[in-house]
Amino acid sequence: MPCILSRLQGTNLTKDKMQIFEKEKRIIRLQHELFNDHFQNYKVYNIPKAQLIIADIPYNVGINAYGSNPSWYIDGDNQNGESKLAGKEFFDTDKDFRISEFLHFCSTMLKKEPKERGKAPAMVVFCEFEQQFELIEKAKKYGLNNYINLVFRKNFSAQVLKANMRIVGNSEYAIVLFRDKLPKFNNNGKMVFNVMDWERDSSMEKIHPTQKPIKVLEKLIKLFTDEGEVVIDPVAGSGSTLLAALNCNRNAYGFEIKKDFFKAASELLESKKLEKEEIEKYGWAKTAASKIHPVFDFGVIND
Ligand SMILES: C[S@@+](CC[C@H](N)C(=O)[O-])C[C@H]1O[C@@H](n2cnc3c(N)ncnc32)[C@H](O)[C@@H]1O
């Protein structure tokens, strides 16, 4: 991006120009970067420390990923026989995830505990129900002594094949981990229930089998950080956390080892960055709009 300061320096700035300048300054300041690497290699990238780490860790379910999901069968009906998802993993990195290495990363990359109250960093870890206990126990070894459990309520269940058990799961779990001081909490002094709605959004294309909804991520980012602060997702998948951070004017960094996810996520992230930049600058998303309504050059028409 050209240096706006040098373009505007010495000029008599009108109010409008000043507003554009302020917006551009903000866009330049914000960083959103996804790395195609293991988070364990974070030192190479020299990224800043985070006010919030959001991570949706692999559930380590291996080949049982679709075990209670109707997609195990063709058209969701067991009369039709098994589909190509039967006995498959969500992704081939959904096993052997090392929670201790993950917690080491988080305790290193979370900002230091501040002196003041109400400013402490936190992490939110989406996980499978039983992983919560392991996380809570192991986190203490890394100084993350405190937790709050979160439950997200879906209005659907992916486990309908468990219907013979009468109770099917419609929840997602996460835990908020923090050191000693309570995390920064932005909600105008109002409390928040630990059971929240799982707001699905159809706006984002599906890149990853366990993609988290942007709306849910935005809510968490707004609660635990201020504009301009840093959010890190060490297991980024579709890059949903980075996109949510972009929407909320926070900086974000992420890691994803699978090439395919990384490629799709990076492309989406770059297009959303451009879209936001254009909306802030011109009031509309020029590039995206020209893809929907291309301007054809028909040349000279001779009757
Ligand atoms: C549960 S998925 C995350 C999905 C993501 N929350 C989303 O909304 O799209 C976990 C991701 O972590 C990646 N992963 C596993 N181990 C990793 C590691 N050591 N470093 C970076 N990424 C890793 C996997 O390839 C997988 O895509």
The ligand as an ORCA input file, in Angstrom:
! r2SCAN-3c Opt
* xyz 0 1
  C     -10.419    -28.734     14.617
  S      -9.529    -28.085     13.281
  C      -9.776    -26.340     13.372
  C     -10.968    -25.851     12.616
  C     -11.099    -24.349     12.720
  N     -11.457    -23.961     14.055
  C     -12.139    -23.812     11.755
  O     -13.088    -23.127     12.186
  O     -12.004    -24.022     10.557
  C      -7.877    -28.251     13.766
  C      -6.866    -27.955     12.696
  O      -5.581    -27.984     13.280
  C      -4.647    -28.443     12.346
  N      -3.464    -28.892     13.106
  C      -3.297    -30.049     13.783
  N      -2.099    -30.060     14.403
  C      -1.502    -28.867     14.105
  C      -0.246    -28.263     14.424
  N       0.630    -28.907     15.204
  N       0.034    -27.037     13.949
  C      -0.848    -26.372     13.150
  N      -2.045    -26.898     12.779
  C      -2.370    -28.115     13.266
  C      -5.394    -29.529     11.596
  O      -4.854    -29.772     10.309
  C      -6.828    -28.967     11.577
  O      -7.118    -28.331     10.353
*
